[in-house]
Amino acid sequence: MRNEFGDIMINRLKQLVTLNSEVTTEGEKHFNEVLHKELVQWPYFMTNPEHVGLYAIPNDMAERSILWGYVDKGARETILMFGHCDVVTTDNFQSFKPLAFSPDLLRKAFIEQGVACDDLEDEAWLFGRGSCDMKAGLAIQLVLLKELSQTEEPYPNILWLSVPDEEKLSVGMRSAIQLIHELKRRFHLSLPLAILSEPHDRDDSGAFTTYAGTAGKIMPMIMARGIQTHAGDIYAGFNAITLMTEIVKAVDLNTEMSDVKYREMTTPPSFLGLRDLKAAYDVTTPEYVAGFFNWTFLKNNFEQKFEQLKSLCVWSVEDAINQLNYSLNEYLRKQLKPSYQCCRQFDFEVLFLEELYERLPETFDAKAFVAAIWRNETFVDDYDFTATVVKRLMEKAEIKGPSVVIALMPPIYPAVDSTDYFERELLPVIERIAEGEGFQHQLKHYFQKISDLSYCSGGSVDYERITANCPGLGLSYALDFEALSRLDMAVVNIGPWGKDLHLKTERVYLPDVVHNVPKILDAILRQYADK
C-alpha cells in the first residue's frame, strides 16, 4: 500500500458521506448510480466495460440497483468484497439535521453548541450519518479496488458489490445471491471468501476486533385466539390478552432461548409488536391478539428452536387457564359463595402454521387463498399481512379458542460460522499485521448485530420449517433458499472502529480507515494471489 493512501481514503470517505443515501429514499437509489458513473471512467473499466454494471433489483418498488465491479487479475480465485450503501434516517439529528452529511461542519456545530461527546476535539474521529455504518468500509474497499485495478502486482481477482437496503430488509444482498451466481457463471469464478467491512465495537481491552461469522435472526409471529365475552361477564369467555400476556412473559427476555457458542451468547428474545385485531372499541374482550418478537441465534437448528417455542406456548396456555380459574374461585370466595369446588375446562390447541394448513379442507387451495389476500388488499407491513393471513386461516379451519398459532414473518437471516476457516487461513495474517503495527487484535466468532454476511453461505441450513411457516415468502418477501444453499463462501467482517451507530454522534476512527483496515485487507488479499 502506498503512503499517500491516507488522504485518498479520507477524501473518498467524505465524498461518500456527503451523498445522502437514507434507506428507502431517492438518495439511496441514486447513490449507486452516481458511483457507477465514476467507475465506468476508471481506466480498467474503460478497457473492460463488461466488468462493471448496475443490477436492477427485481420487483423493487424503489427501483434500486446493486452496483458491481469485477477486476480480473488472472488468478485462480476471486474474493468477494461488499458493503451496504444505505444509511438510517437522520431524524434524530434534530436541529443538526441539515449538517448530517457534512462531517466538518457537523463537528464544528457540535462543538459550538456544546453537544456531549467524548471525541469532539479528537481529530482521529470523523462524524456524520453513515460515517461508520458503513460509508467508511465502502470507502476502504473502493480505494483498494481501484488500486488493484491499476497495479501489476499479484492479487486475486476481486468481485465488489455495493448493495442497498441493509438497514431495512436486506433486499439488496438477498437479490445479490442471484447476481453472484450469474457472475460466477459468466466469469467462471471460484469464490472462497466474502469480506464485509461493517464497523466493529471495542470492549474494555480496546482491541481491534474482527468477526468470523454472523448471528442469524427470525421473527416468529404468534396469534392467540380467545373466547369473546362481555367485560361484565368476564368469566364466561377467555380473554385473548390474558393468553398472549402469558406467552410474552414466557418468551420475552428468556435466556433459555438464547444460543451460546464459543462463550458468546445472543441477547434473549424481545417482543417488538403486540396488538389485538379488533376493528374498533366495544365492551367485549378481544378474540384475537397477535404479537411478534425478535429472535437471534448462532445455531441454525430450527427444528429444536421451533419445538422449544411451541412448548413455551403450551405451558403459557396452561398458565392462563390456571390464572382464570384461580381468579374465578377467588371472585366467588370473596362473595362468600361456594368456591374451589370446580374449575373451567378448556380443550386448547397450539399449532404451527404448517399444521394449520393440514386442518383445512382438502379441496381448499391455501396457497391461492394467501396469494389473493396479498394481491387484493393493502397492508401496513409484514406484521399486518401475516396476522391477517393467520386469522383468516384459523377461521377457515374452524380453530376455536383458546388456541395459538405460530407463524414466521420476514426478515430471515441465517447464522454463518466460519471460525475454522478464519483460524486456519486468516488469523495468522491478521495477528502478524497487528503485532507489526503495534495494536491488539481479538477475534469474535459472531457479528451479533445482524449483517448481510447471512446471505453468503447457506449450504448447511435446512429451510423446510421456515418456508412452511412464513406466508410472506414469495409474496411480500423474496429469498431464494435453493440458490443460497449453493453459496458456500467463508465469511469475515473486517471494518473500522465506530461509535454511536444510528445516533447523531455516529463517528468512525480514522486510523483504522486510513491504515489498519487497508493494511489487513491488503495482506489477506495478497495471500490469495497465485503463487
KOLNU-54177 format. One record per residue (C-alpha): y, x, z. Coordinates in steps of 0.02 Angstrom, whole numbers, plus 50000, padded with zeros to 5 digits. Each point is the difference from the previous one (the first is absolute). Layout:
N
YXZ/...
This chain:
531
500005000050000/501745006449956/501285002550140/501334989149916/498884984850021/500944995850161/501574993749913/498974992049863/498984990350128/501514993950097/500924994749843/498474990949936/499774991350168/501814994350006/499874993749821/498474989450043/500764993350161/501564994949904/498934988749890/499874983750097/498204994349983/499824986850136/498334991549978/499964984249890/501775003349934/500625004749828/500325017450069/498155002450033/499614995149821/501335011549928/499535015350105/498485004949896/500914995449840/501415012150044/498785014050040/499024996549841/501565002849896/500195016950084/498195005449988/499884996949813/501385012949980/499035013650089/499445013349875/498164997350040/500074981249971/501075002049845/498585010649930/498674988350072/500784982549997/498294991850021/499875008050174/501344989250083/500284981450009/500384983950091/498504988950039/500534981850018/499204991950152/499004984949939/500654982850047/501405007150106/501424987550022/501195014450037/499515008749836/499745016750084/499135015249927/499085015550057/500735016349939/498695013049956/500025017649933/498565011549956/500205018849988/498525008049913/499745018150055/498365001649908/499044999750165/498344991750038/500694989850145/501514988750020/500894996450165/500804983150027/501695000750087/500894983750033/501214990550108/500944983650012/501764997649935/500474984350096/500914999850167/500204986550133/501544989250015/501665007050061/500454984350099/499845009250166/501375012249949/501244986050038/501785006949976/499275016249929/499074990949861/501195005449860/499605018250045/498114998050018/499655009749839/501375013250022/499265013250118/501565010750028/501204985450022/498774991050113/499845014950118/501895001750007/500214981550041/498665000950134/500905014650083/501724991949988/499384983650076/498955007850136/498284994049946/498695005450125/498845012449913/499405017150057/500105008749832/501704994849930/500775017250022/498445009149940/500135004549815/498105001649994/499914981049984/500474989049853/500374981650032/499904984649890/498864985549958/498435007049921/500455018050044/498325002550084/499064984249946/499715006349873/501315007249882/499765017350076/498155000249955/500404994149823/501355013249982/498805013950051/498684993949879/501234998149856/500685017650021/498245007050007/499504989949847/501455006949899/499665017850056/498164998749954/500444992849831/501025015749961/499015014250078/498615009949916/499175003550168/498284992550029/499994982850081/498924984549989/500544985649891/501164987950091/500034981149987/501564993250086/500394981950042/501514991050072/499474982650058/501024985250063/499694987250137/499175010650133/501144992250130/499364982549959/498254997749928/499695016349904/499894991349832/500505016649921/498545010150064/498784985649982/500494999049817/499915018949987/498124999050024/499824993849821/501315012349937/499085014750077/498384994649918/500904998149834/500775017450012/498355007550055/499214993549841/501455004749889/500175017950061/498215002950062/500585003450177/499015005850150/500964994750157/499345007850161/501554997650108/501464988050025/501545006450090/501264988050078/501605006650078/500494986750125/500995006650150/499065005650155/500344997150185/500005013950127/499364998750177/500595010250148/499235015849926/501244999449857/498615004849878/500084997049813/498734986149974/498864996349853/498824985349980/498245000449928/499834981349979/500834983350023/499674985150111/499494983549924/500664982650030/499494981849980/500894984150054/498824986350059/500714982550001/499244988150125/500094981149983/499674989750157/499684981349981/500154989050153/499874981450030/501664991049988/500584988950140/501614992950071/500805011750125/499924986150129/498124999449984/499725018749988/498205000450063/499414988249862/500205013849872/499965018849986/501645009049967/499835012949861/501365010250087/498895001550154/498605006249890/501075012449904/500805006350161/498305005550064/499655009049836/501675009150008/499635005250180/498295006649948/500605009749847/501805005650028/500095017650073/498115000550019/499595018649999/498154996049977/500494995549822/500805017049971/499055013949913/499825017250076/499515015049896/500345018650024/500864994750163/501294990549898/500184981450031/500804985849905/501224988650087/499184983550053/500244984049899/501634990750013/500394982449940/501414999549872/500074981349971/499534983950088/500434982049957/499354982249994/499824990949835/500914984050047/501274994749871/501234993150129/500194995850184/499024986050080/499214997450171/498235004149946/499205016950031/499825010949845/498324998749914/500135016949913/500735016550059/499925016049897/500335017950050/499765017049924/499945017450072/500135018149948/498365009550022/499985018649961/498415010250000/499245017049963/498254994249953/499624988549853/498604991250095/500594982649954/498364991450044/500135006050179/501854996050012/499794982449935/498604996050121/501045006950143/501434988549952/498854985149983/499275003050173/501745000850075/500434983549917/498414991850067/500405005950176/501794993949978/499444982449953/498854999750151/501435005850111/501154986649928/498694986650034/499785006450178/501885000050023/500134982049939/498614994250117/500745009250149/501714992349968/499244982649977/499065000850164/501495006950094/501034985849927/498744987650069/499815008850168/501875000550034/500034981149978/498554998150121/498894993949860/498185005349974/500025017649931/498875014449958/498604987849962/499965002349812/500775010049861/500484996049822/498755006949877/500475006649828/498965005849854/501085013649924/499845011749854/500695017349959/499825004249816/500555013249878/500774993749840/498435005149906/498984988750117/501254985949973/499705001249812/498144996950032/500404983850091/500864992649848/499064988049884/498975009149868/500974991649860/501675005650072/500805014749907/500875008950143/500655014249892/500854988049880/500664989850146/500825015350080/500705005949833/500774982849969/500865000550169/500765016949956/500484994649825/500764983150040/500895002850165/501345011550069/499705010850153/501145010250110/498755014350016/498155004250012/499944993150176/500594983049938/498785000249854/498485005750100/500324987350138/500184986049872/498385004649912/498995001250161/500674983450067/499584990749841/498275007649987/499654995150180/500494982349956/498915000149843/498525006550101/500374987650140/500055013550133/500584990750156/500895006950151/499855009750106/499615013249870/500605016849937/499985007749827/500335018549971/500705005849833/500925015449937/501725001349922/500785014549905/500315014450008/498385009850012/500015018750032/498335009350013/499885014850119/499715017149921/499345015450090/500015016949911/499835010750155/498495009949940/500845004149835/501645004150085/499255011950126/498975008749866/501265001249857/501764997750067/500125004650184/499795018949974/501415000049872/501184990050110/499665010350155/500285016149902/501704993749944/500444993850175/499545016650078/500965009949869/501554989150016/499954999250190/499774981450031/498644990050087/498854988649904/498914985850060/498764989149908/499954981550031/498544991349920/500874983749961/501734994849945/500134985050115/501484991049922/499054994049845/500275008649834/499614999349814/498635013050028/498894984850033/499914997249812/499415017549952/498214998850060/498864985050022/498255005649964/499344997750177/500674982650033/499034983649988/501274986849951/498884984849988/500544992450166/501835002849956/499904992049829/499014985250069/501324996150132/501675003249917/500554985049895/501555009049936/499015013449908/500234998049814/501404987450025/501435005850111/499285017550019/499075011849883/498875014250053/498615005849884/498665005150125/498805005449864/501285011749922/500485006550172/498185003450040/499965011949851/501415010650071/499355013250118/501425012150028/500235009550162/501704995750073/501325009250101/501754996250057/501165015050004/501824995450022/501575004950096/500434995750179/500994984050013/500784989750138/500524981850024/499124993249846/500724982949951/501445001850123/501815003749954/499825017750069/498525004049885/500045018649962/498955014249932/499805018050056/500685011049860/499035016150041/498424990349960/500764993349839/500645016549932/498685011750066/498494994950103/499304985549898/500315008249828/499205016050065/498444990950060/499844989349845/500225014949885/498655009750093/498804985349993/500304997249814/499725018349960/498254999750073/499504986749873/500545010849853/498585006249892/499455017050062/
